[in-house]
């Protein structure tokens, strides 16, 4: 059987074992931070995004994971991790956090034909997902939820 | 997107040979990164403070190794760590797309760039064992007659007088607390070696691990 091609294959092949052998095809619900009006960056891996420039101090920051998409296993974990990272930012960087990562999150229906996922963090529910070449997770969106209420406060789930 | 304007009096390169140790805070890229000067063991932090559409800006400052140990053990917050060395040089590095654009010294750090009063969260970090080992190495090298600064990592170590003292009493006042290296037996061996190096020549102190049931350290090592 011919191996399926991944998006960004030209970058993936620069790392050893990328995506890792432990990554598997999955059929599940997943959650991803996005903007309420979806932007072109919302479904781009962070190493591909040019603006804002990625925080890279040396080549070790260009890891395989950076060419995958960050997803969460539950809506609670998606909000919890967002809240934690948003609130830890210096005050003047909080707005840029919203600009970069979005003000909403979406529910996505992942199919086995979409790609491979793995490296799930037990605490945060975060995992990395490498899309197959023909996959388009944006088309898998079931619903979009606000992270902030009308007063600009994070909605507690 | 605009970055804070900085007042600089003189441009000077950071005259250090820094090696990256680990990321103390990491989320979708590094946010607070520990470096060490291989010439003198000094620790520096690269602290991400700002960005625009082209550049990321990092505040670079030296921190005290004891304070660093306290930070990773949750005893002090990042702001206190920043203040662990009062009179220090501060630098700004501006890095865009994997390329250093500029690095310069600044006299005053803008208030909004000052580190937050946030405590270390191990789930934000990677390779924390490298940090601990780096601190221990510095401690061992900076030994002096009056310096018995043992980090919290020695929680499993007890110290007792040797047989010449005809006593099995433990030195409770010298029994150091707290953090453990439960998963790193090799690191503990290094700790023991460093601890022994810290003892005065004429001292005869034995170090052993306090055995713990169901622990990887359930192994007594007499040195």
Interface residues (C-beta under 8 A of the other chain):
Chain A: X46 X50 X51 X52 X53 X54 X55 X56 X57 X58 X59 X60 X61 X62 X66 X70 X85 X88 X90 X91 X92 X93 X96 X99 X123 X124
Chain B: X1 X4 X20 X25 X27 X28 X29 X30 X31 X33 X46 X48 X49 X50 X51 X52 X53 X54 X55 X56 X58 X95 X96 X97 X98 X112 X113 X116 X118 X123
